[in-house]
Amino acid sequence: MFGLLDETVGEMTQMSHMDSQEELDHIKRLIKNKSRRLHKLKEQKALKGSTADPAVELEIEDLEKEIEELRAKQRDIEKKQLLERSYQIGSEQESLQAIARILKAEMPSTSGKVVSLEFTRKLQYCATARYLNREVVALLVGDSRFLGRLKETPFLVNFEDRFRIRRDVRSRLTDRLYRVNEKKYIELHQKLRNHYRRKLNRQENYWRCLIEGLYHEWCQLANDQILKRALNEAIELFGEPDQNSFEDIAWILMDIADEHKDRQ
């Protein structure tokens, strides 16, 4: 048993010095070899029945656990490689196909939902908004009912009275949109900026509308001075923001940091 442990530690040490493709090939070889060993042990157990050495049963359990862990690692590497390939794809159609494959891998196998290119495109457009409701979804994709479809996926999280696309998914989608269709990226952020400006003029939840409008203006122009100047002016006019608005400002700074990183 200690020999098996030493062998496993040696395998993990070896994998730490490989690139992703070498590691993937190595994992596949390990799975093949361990599966062959597992098959032989199971045959041995079946032949000997109740007289089989208890150590055989223990090794079978160890091998089954190791194979499952290796297969999980294989899935993680393949998913990472698929994502990396999507960054090398030039056309918008091919980019959507790559993203759709990644999203499909995250959908529960029992959901029966199909991740089509049209769904992926709409999800990508919705990802330009920090928060979603029926009004915002209708603005971005022309159909407020799409929010209902999103609620059936693991990509949306409930945030107080609004919804937000999961941070890791949103960053991935907006980065690809900016890289393959910068014009559309700017157009959608302009729509959202104008949307929040209209609400601001109607004095609807002043701080929230101001903050969201500023975020989308920054995404259009990538000018940090816009955010700083407008926040200072707003504080002079309306006083310090409440706790919820402070939290929104903190989230915006994190989202802007993501946008900065994606544009490198």
URRAKA-V369609 format. One record per residue. N is the residue number from 1. RES is the residue in one small letter. SS is DSSP state (H for helix, E for strand, - for the rest). Layout:
# URRAKA-V369609
n:N res:RES ss:SS
n:N res:RES ss:SS
This chain:
# URRAKA-V369609
n:1 res:m ss:-
n:2 res:f ss:H
n:3 res:g ss:H
n:4 res:l ss:H
n:5 res:l ss:H
n:6 res:d ss:H
n:7 res:e ss:H
n:8 res:t ss:H
n:9 res:v ss:H
n:10 res:g ss:H
n:11 res:e ss:H
n:12 res:m ss:H
n:13 res:t ss:H
n:14 res:q ss:H
n:15 res:m ss:H
n:16 res:s ss:-
n:17 res:h ss:-
n:18 res:m ss:-
n:19 res:d ss:-
n:20 res:s ss:H
n:21 res:q ss:H
n:22 res:e ss:H
n:23 res:e ss:H
n:24 res:l ss:H
n:25 res:d ss:H
n:26 res:h ss:H
n:27 res:i ss:H
n:28 res:k ss:H
n:29 res:r ss:H
n:30 res:l ss:H
n:31 res:i ss:H
n:32 res:k ss:H
n:33 res:n ss:H
n:34 res:k ss:H
n:35 res:s ss:H
n:36 res:r ss:H
n:37 res:r ss:H
n:38 res:l ss:H
n:39 res:h ss:H
n:40 res:k ss:H
n:41 res:l ss:H
n:42 res:k ss:H
n:43 res:e ss:H
n:44 res:q ss:H
n:45 res:k ss:H
n:46 res:a ss:H
n:47 res:l ss:H
n:48 res:k ss:H
n:49 res:g ss:H
n:50 res:s ss:H
n:51 res:t ss:H
n:52 res:a ss:-
n:53 res:d ss:-
n:54 res:p ss:H
n:55 res:a ss:H
n:56 res:v ss:H
n:57 res:e ss:H
n:58 res:l ss:H
n:59 res:e ss:H
n:60 res:i ss:H
n:61 res:e ss:H
n:62 res:d ss:H
n:63 res:l ss:H
n:64 res:e ss:H
n:65 res:k ss:H
n:66 res:e ss:H
n:67 res:i ss:H
n:68 res:e ss:H
n:69 res:e ss:H
n:70 res:l ss:H
n:71 res:r ss:H
n:72 res:a ss:H
n:73 res:k ss:H
n:74 res:q ss:H
n:75 res:r ss:H
n:76 res:d ss:H
n:77 res:i ss:H
n:78 res:e ss:H
n:79 res:k ss:H
n:80 res:k ss:H
n:81 res:q ss:H
n:82 res:l ss:H
n:83 res:l ss:H
n:84 res:e ss:H
n:85 res:r ss:H
n:86 res:s ss:H
n:87 res:y ss:-
n:88 res:q ss:-
n:89 res:i ss:-
n:90 res:g ss:-
n:91 res:s ss:-
n:92 res:e ss:H
n:93 res:q ss:H
n:94 res:e ss:H
n:95 res:s ss:H
n:96 res:l ss:H
n:97 res:q ss:H
n:98 res:a ss:H
n:99 res:i ss:H
n:100 res:a ss:H
n:101 res:r ss:H
n:102 res:i ss:H
n:103 res:l ss:H
n:104 res:k ss:H
n:105 res:a ss:H
n:106 res:e ss:H
n:107 res:m ss:-
n:108 res:p ss:-
n:109 res:s ss:-
n:110 res:t ss:-
n:111 res:s ss:-
n:112 res:g ss:-
n:113 res:k ss:-
n:114 res:v ss:-
n:115 res:v ss:-
n:116 res:s ss:-
n:117 res:l ss:H
n:118 res:e ss:H
n:119 res:f ss:H
n:120 res:t ss:H
n:121 res:r ss:H
n:122 res:k ss:H
n:123 res:l ss:H
n:124 res:q ss:H
n:125 res:y ss:H
n:126 res:c ss:H
n:127 res:a ss:-
n:128 res:t ss:-
n:129 res:a ss:-
n:130 res:r ss:-
n:131 res:y ss:-
n:132 res:l ss:E
n:133 res:n ss:-
n:134 res:r ss:H
n:135 res:e ss:H
n:136 res:v ss:H
n:137 res:v ss:H
n:138 res:a ss:H
n:139 res:l ss:H
n:140 res:l ss:H
n:141 res:v ss:H
n:142 res:g ss:-
n:143 res:d ss:-
n:144 res:s ss:-
n:145 res:r ss:-
n:146 res:f ss:H
n:147 res:l ss:H
n:148 res:g ss:H
n:149 res:r ss:H
n:150 res:l ss:H
n:151 res:k ss:H
n:152 res:e ss:-
n:153 res:t ss:-
n:154 res:p ss:-
n:155 res:f ss:-
n:156 res:l ss:E
n:157 res:v ss:E
n:158 res:n ss:E
n:159 res:f ss:E
n:160 res:e ss:-
n:161 res:d ss:-
n:162 res:r ss:E
n:163 res:f ss:E
n:164 res:r ss:E
n:165 res:i ss:E
n:166 res:r ss:-
n:167 res:r ss:H
n:168 res:d ss:H
n:169 res:v ss:H
n:170 res:r ss:H
n:171 res:s ss:H
n:172 res:r ss:H
n:173 res:l ss:H
n:174 res:t ss:H
n:175 res:d ss:H
n:176 res:r ss:H
n:177 res:l ss:H
n:178 res:y ss:H
n:179 res:r ss:H
n:180 res:v ss:H
n:181 res:n ss:-
n:182 res:e ss:H
n:183 res:k ss:H
n:184 res:k ss:H
n:185 res:y ss:H
n:186 res:i ss:H
n:187 res:e ss:H
n:188 res:l ss:H
n:189 res:h ss:H
n:190 res:q ss:H
n:191 res:k ss:H
n:192 res:l ss:H
n:193 res:r ss:H
n:194 res:n ss:H
n:195 res:h ss:H
n:196 res:y ss:H
n:197 res:r ss:H
n:198 res:r ss:H
n:199 res:k ss:H
n:200 res:l ss:H
n:201 res:n ss:H
n:202 res:r ss:-
n:203 res:q ss:-
n:204 res:e ss:-
n:205 res:n ss:-
n:206 res:y ss:H
n:207 res:w ss:H
n:208 res:r ss:H
n:209 res:c ss:H
n:210 res:l ss:H
n:211 res:i ss:H
n:212 res:e ss:H
n:213 res:g ss:H
n:214 res:l ss:H
n:215 res:y ss:H
n:216 res:h ss:H
n:217 res:e ss:H
n:218 res:w ss:H
n:219 res:c ss:H
n:220 res:q ss:H
n:221 res:l ss:H
n:222 res:a ss:-
n:223 res:n ss:-
n:224 res:d ss:H
n:225 res:q ss:H
n:226 res:i ss:H
n:227 res:l ss:H
n:228 res:k ss:H
n:229 res:r ss:H
n:230 res:a ss:H
n:231 res:l ss:H
n:232 res:n ss:H
n:233 res:e ss:H
n:234 res:a ss:H
n:235 res:i ss:H
n:236 res:e ss:H
n:237 res:l ss:H
n:238 res:f ss:H
n:239 res:g ss:-
n:240 res:e ss:-
n:241 res:p ss:-
n:242 res:d ss:-
n:243 res:q ss:H
n:244 res:n ss:H
n:245 res:s ss:H
n:246 res:f ss:H
n:247 res:e ss:H
n:248 res:d ss:H
n:249 res:i ss:H
n:250 res:a ss:H
n:251 res:w ss:H
n:252 res:i ss:H
n:253 res:l ss:H
n:254 res:m ss:H
n:255 res:d ss:H
n:256 res:i ss:H
n:257 res:a ss:H
n:258 res:d ss:H
n:259 res:e ss:H
n:260 res:h ss:H
n:261 res:k ss:H
n:262 res:d ss:H
n:263 res:r ss:-
n:264 res:q ss:-
